[in-house]
């Protein structure tokens, strides 16, 4: 068995629709190790959520994985039959969604929803499951957990609901927790509590976390390793320090430039021009080329491969390619 | 003294809530808020959800009928009879891009409706051009014109809402979380657009948001709200760098910093618990239940805004001098 908990290899996910094929994820590679927090950052439509949903195979119709493999403990889970996949979902890999308001079932009590997952994936009986649910609520810092078990989602605040979601996701001690914008819908002081909680639980339970967010602040605080996605591809990956202090992809640079900083001298923000790329008609070359100030001829014609900047850092941008290497790279690609 | 564009005095907005059979409790969403906004100025309003910041914005526009207090626009008291005349001058960009667009209207109709109502375009062609111009301004394109709201992502819908507000060239816009649904790269475009429009047309904004980075960037002054009251107000840099109210301090320390080293180095003041229900606001200072410095006095008396430094007002018995 390899040391990687999860390996995503050349993943392609498409949504065939009437007017063509929406290519949401176009060849993603990454691996996740035990106990690490990996951040996936990107704009809406960059494929970060679709990547997560592909891993769990909970893609909305008509989405499907068209190519590539996802190895979880060396098993390709893209080819598992439905019933086996169901055993992985929630038990080994679980997910917390962005919106705690809509991802809990309004007609079941919190206790009911929590015990359901536990009964499904463990050998506990109803009473034990109930006890486990109570224990989980305590763990995630819900006050008066016994009372909360009987309550319905509408009776809880947003932060409480997100805690319940986390409790539910962690009830079966998964190896991987996918957090899809877990704090976007929450207030900053509650966000701080939830991020703190996730860090604590990671240390306590040792699970790996895939943190999907568009908030560079959250990424900076939480993640060991960062993947920057654009148009369904990885444009840059590296440690938090490398990405924030030494960005090598024009898109990453643009992202970092476009966030307001809380400095006294208020500089005008430098936005990234243009609009996000149309996933129905992906360009031949680099998907970011049409919005990039530094775009060259080669960018429009050829897809840049990921190039190693150093041991902890790779970027897929022609700017990092030396002229002669570029010519060679071009030949290899053909 | 020059006249303020907008002057709000002791604004109160209560909602009767049924809390039992025949029993009603007043939910004090906004409880005595005063501030002024000058022409061409941006004031930021921050606070957590449920603190009443959105309600302030809506009461200003009389989308709710305020329970008490006075609102003056260009020195003229706004009331039910004359509000129609102010609608073109005061616009709003709403928070929720899902419920604020009519699902049965095309984008062309949504953005163009205000143009029609206020008879701003003489010819069909002019109207078309204006709509396309507005759409481009907010990061959409002319192809989107014939589509319906459901065909757009949350972010794109919010852009349509912004285009709609900008359509009538208003003088004052209540921006209720206008960029929180947008992607960072687009967010910067919209913020710049807001700023450009402000310098070109002398627009004034009430910028309501929970993202302090954005509010700080946009605003000259910031007011911090907690449970229906303003707890601290100062120029933007002072709120960020020299907050004095314990609530503001913890709010500032909770903001994620997009800089890994600084983020790790910083000491957080993590607030315990959650905002109390606005139906059961604690006596005295509403923040005392979560405050590290709370004393008996805080439970008995309600602190009012005091000017501790020029232009820096704090409603706290134990302000923490930085």
Interface residues (C-beta under 8 A of the other chain):
Chain A: X43 X44 X45 X143 X157 X158 X159 X160 X187 X188 X189 X190 X191 X192 X193 X195 X196 X214 X215 X216 X217 X218 X219 X220 X221 X240 X241 X244 X254 X255 X256 X257 X258 X259 X260 X261 X262 X264 X266 X268 X269 X270 X271 X272 X273 X275 X276
Chain B: X48 X49 X139 X140 X141 X153 X154 X155 X183 X184 X185 X186 X187 X188 X189 X191 X192 X195 X210 X212 X213 X214 X216 X217 X237 X240 X241 X250 X251 X253 X254 X255 X256 X257 X258 X259 X260 X261 X263 X264 X268 X270 X271 X273 X274 X275
